[in-house]
Amino acid sequence: MPSMLDAVVVGAGPNGLTAAVELARRGFSVALFEAKGTVGGGARTEELTLPGFRHDPCAAAHPLGINSPAFRALPLDRYGLEWLHPTLPMAHPFPDGTAAVLSRSPAETAASFGPRDAGTYRRLVQPFLPQWDTLARDFMSLPLTALPRDPVTLARFGLAGLPPSTWLLRRFRDEKAKALFAGLVAHVMAPLGGFATSTVGLVFALAAHARGWPVARGGSQAISDALAAYLKDLGGSIHTDYEVKRLDDLPPARAYVFDTSPTALARIAGLGDLYGRYRYGPGVFKIDYALDGPVPWTAPEARVAGTVQIGASSEEIGTALRAASREGRAPDAPFLITVQPGVADPTRAPEGKQVFWAYGHVPNGWTGDLTDAIERQLERFAPGFRDRVLARATAGPPELATRNANYIGGDIATGAVSGLQILLRPKLSLSPYTTPHPAVFICSSATPPGPGVHGMSGHNAAKAVWRRLRQT
Ligand SMILES: Cc1cc2nc3c(=O)[nH]c(=O)nc-3n(C[C@H](O)[C@H](O)[C@H](O)COP(=O)(O)OP(=O)(O)OC[C@H]3O[C@@H](n4cnc5c(N)ncnc54)[C@H](O)[C@@H]3O)c2cc1C
């Protein structure tokens, strides 16, 4: 290691790894320090239940990963990353055994919403599909880390996306489209009536049509391992089992880049109350299952989808989100996001068996047990589910926060995705990746474009770092 490094990165989540790679591939010397024993943060894979069952404790489905302009520019396939596509990216079943679907095909998706809403859906997504790659790059580079390549489409997207998702839902007449879109917004734990929440639904839908919602062969760890292997080939060093508590714990460097919560960064770098107004959102309660076979969904579409959303109606979903985010109580009928990687990836479990995860939203810091409510929901849509369970690993907010210091109070988005904080995080600033300390930067999902395994916060932050390094 040189006596003075160009950059030190704290935290080896997808954003920390991407920031480190982006700097190393531009010739800067980089070292990365991670508190846990393995790299990956929210993109890891572990045998959480039984031998041979490879679970993703956090992210498992990757609409944002496969569509990420940052990942697409890196040779991750050469380092072992392979995207595997289920027949359907996502299904949203209903208690009567029917389902709405998010398919690669906009026409199939529209048809699943029924004749009264099919045209509305096509008109909603069609204008953006041909420009998706440019739009994704422009949108995920906001605010102002790169000049928009197509400002007109970005502005049109802003007009469609800035209203609350409740406005978007009103465009549809039937529950199929309404519930599916309400569920999409809930992926980032945003309140349905929140500013700019239509953007969330649109991004997930467009991502499905452009490149799908794949899983990574072998588990999400493959994404992190590919980034880490590339970083090492570029000359970067990685130090695990190294929790950073103070800047003095780190070697001398010209820049320190934090893939941590804003609160931790302020504490470690001695920046006082810099992020005192930053708000954390609701937590989640997650269960990883080892199953004795596939989930017995009633709706056939759900049996071939990688991700399955569980919420009987947009109203039920809204009620569940409100309970967790505003009313300080766990929902009776939680909205569930579930992922079954085995429909696309046979390597996750012994032959004939499956791994499966489900989570529901709970208040930040909640210490109860949501297992029964989650399984009652699953039984509504997959009768006999409980009979397939071989083992389960449960994690509520305290366990999630122990697994990863960034999930404060179980908030897996590292900061509420509501109000202006949905776009302007971690502060109201046009330069969200910098801090008042000229050598300290932040690159976690607490910065734009927010939560998800896409590395774009790391990419954008790296840009701010190399601009500063080239000036000094
Ligand atoms: C249950 C769950 C399900 C999810 N599902 C999906 C999904 O299907 N698809 C998707 O795209 N996203 C999903 N996400 C979100 C996604 O995982 C995160 O948004 C993403 O991992 C954020 O990346 P990051 O690099 O900002 O931070 P993280 O991935 O949280 O990584 C931060 C890293 O920093 C380390 N660290 C923190 N503090 C210190 C310190 N002081 N010293 C050293 N190291 C430190 C942590 O140990 C961690 O490794 C899910 C998250 C969870 C928890």
The ligand as an SDF file (V2000), in Angstrom:
LIG
                    3D

 53 58  0  0  0  0  0  0  0  0999 V2000
  -34.2570   -7.5370    3.0020 C   0  0  0  0  0  0  0  0  0  0  0  0
  -33.7750   -6.6950    1.8470 C   0  0  0  0  0  0  0  0  0  0  0  0
  -34.2270   -6.9670    0.5690 C   0  0  0  0  0  0  0  0  0  0  0  0
  -33.7880   -6.1920   -0.5020 C   0  0  0  0  0  0  0  0  0  0  0  0
  -34.1910   -6.5300   -1.7600 N   0  0  0  0  0  0  0  0  0  0  0  0
  -33.6570   -5.8760   -2.8170 C   0  0  0  0  0  0  0  0  0  0  0  0
  -33.8490   -6.3820   -4.1270 C   0  0  0  0  0  0  0  0  0  0  0  0
  -34.4440   -7.4540   -4.3280 O   0  0  0  0  0  0  0  0  0  0  0  0
  -33.3000   -5.6820   -5.1700 N   0  0  0  0  0  0  0  0  0  0  0  0
  -32.5600   -4.5390   -4.9650 C   0  0  0  0  0  0  0  0  0  0  0  0
  -32.0920   -3.9380   -5.9530 O   0  0  0  0  0  0  0  0  0  0  0  0
  -32.3360   -4.0580   -3.7220 N   0  0  0  0  0  0  0  0  0  0  0  0
  -32.8580   -4.7130   -2.6450 C   0  0  0  0  0  0  0  0  0  0  0  0
  -32.5490   -4.2990   -1.3750 N   0  0  0  0  0  0  0  0  0  0  0  0
  -31.8480   -3.0140   -1.1740 C   0  0  0  0  0  0  0  0  0  0  0  0
  -30.3490   -3.1170   -1.4250 C   0  0  0  0  0  0  0  0  0  0  0  0
  -29.8070   -4.2520   -0.8040 O   0  0  0  0  0  0  0  0  0  0  0  0
  -29.6690   -1.8520   -0.8900 C   0  0  0  0  0  0  0  0  0  0  0  0
  -30.3330   -0.6950   -1.3450 O   0  0  0  0  0  0  0  0  0  0  0  0
  -28.2170   -1.7960   -1.3500 C   0  0  0  0  0  0  0  0  0  0  0  0
  -27.5010   -2.9180   -0.8790 O   0  0  0  0  0  0  0  0  0  0  0  0
  -27.5600   -0.5220   -0.8470 C   0  0  0  0  0  0  0  0  0  0  0  0
  -26.2100   -0.5580   -1.2150 O   0  0  0  0  0  0  0  0  0  0  0  0
  -25.1120    0.3040   -0.4400 P   0  0  0  0  0  0  0  0  0  0  0  0
  -23.8240   -0.0380   -1.0570 O   0  0  0  0  0  0  0  0  0  0  0  0
  -25.5520    1.7120   -0.4060 O   0  0  0  0  0  0  0  0  0  0  0  0
  -25.1600   -0.1860    1.0800 O   0  0  0  0  0  0  0  0  0  0  0  0
  -25.1210   -1.6250    1.7210 P   0  0  0  0  0  0  0  0  0  0  0  0
  -25.4010   -2.6580    0.7140 O   0  0  0  0  0  0  0  0  0  0  0  0
  -26.0020   -1.5330    2.9040 O   0  0  0  0  0  0  0  0  0  0  0  0
  -23.6060   -1.8070    2.1810 O   0  0  0  0  0  0  0  0  0  0  0  0
  -23.0200   -1.0290    3.1820 C   0  0  0  0  0  0  0  0  0  0  0  0
  -21.7750   -1.7680    3.6630 C   0  0  0  0  0  0  0  0  0  0  0  0
  -21.0430   -0.9020    4.5370 O   0  0  0  0  0  0  0  0  0  0  0  0
  -20.5950   -1.6620    5.6360 C   0  0  0  0  0  0  0  0  0  0  0  0
  -20.3760   -0.7360    6.7480 N   0  0  0  0  0  0  0  0  0  0  0  0
  -21.2910    0.0710    7.3520 C   0  0  0  0  0  0  0  0  0  0  0  0
  -20.7130    0.7740    8.3380 N   0  0  0  0  0  0  0  0  0  0  0  0
  -19.3970    0.4430    8.3410 C   0  0  0  0  0  0  0  0  0  0  0  0
  -18.2720    0.8490    9.1320 C   0  0  0  0  0  0  0  0  0  0  0  0
  -18.3880    1.7440   10.1110 N   0  0  0  0  0  0  0  0  0  0  0  0
  -17.0580    0.2830    8.8620 N   0  0  0  0  0  0  0  0  0  0  0  0
  -16.9160   -0.6110    7.8580 C   0  0  0  0  0  0  0  0  0  0  0  0
  -17.9500   -1.0380    7.0870 N   0  0  0  0  0  0  0  0  0  0  0  0
  -19.1780   -0.5100    7.3320 C   0  0  0  0  0  0  0  0  0  0  0  0
  -21.7240   -2.6350    5.8950 C   0  0  0  0  0  0  0  0  0  0  0  0
  -21.2900   -3.7580    6.6540 O   0  0  0  0  0  0  0  0  0  0  0  0
  -22.1160   -3.0120    4.4630 C   0  0  0  0  0  0  0  0  0  0  0  0
  -21.3580   -4.0870    3.9820 O   0  0  0  0  0  0  0  0  0  0  0  0
  -32.9250   -5.0920   -0.2790 C   0  0  0  0  0  0  0  0  0  0  0  0
  -32.4400   -4.8420    1.0090 C   0  0  0  0  0  0  0  0  0  0  0  0
  -32.8330   -5.6520    2.0540 C   0  0  0  0  0  0  0  0  0  0  0  0
  -32.2410   -5.4540    3.4150 C   0  0  0  0  0  0  0  0  0  0  0  0
  1  2  1  0
  2  3  1  0
  2 52  2  0
  3  4  2  0
  4  5  1  0
  4 50  1  0
  5  6  2  0
  6  7  1  0
  6 13  1  0
  7  8  2  0
  7  9  1  0
  9 10  1  0
 10 11  2  0
 10 12  1  0
 12 13  2  0
 13 14  1  0
 14 15  1  0
 14 50  1  0
 15 16  1  0
 16 17  1  0
 16 18  1  0
 18 19  1  0
 18 20  1  0
 20 21  1  0
 20 22  1  0
 22 23  1  0
 23 24  1  0
 24 25  2  0
 24 26  1  0
 24 27  1  0
 27 28  1  0
 28 29  2  0
 28 30  1  0
 28 31  1  0
 31 32  1  0
 32 33  1  0
 33 34  1  0
 33 48  1  0
 34 35  1  0
 35 36  1  0
 35 46  1  0
 36 37  1  0
 36 45  1  0
 37 38  2  0
 38 39  1  0
 39 40  1  0
 39 45  2  0
 40 41  1  0
 40 42  2  0
 42 43  1  0
 43 44  2  0
 44 45  1  0
 46 47  1  0
 46 48  1  0
 48 49  1  0
 50 51  2  0
 51 52  1  0
 52 53  1  0
M  END
$$$$
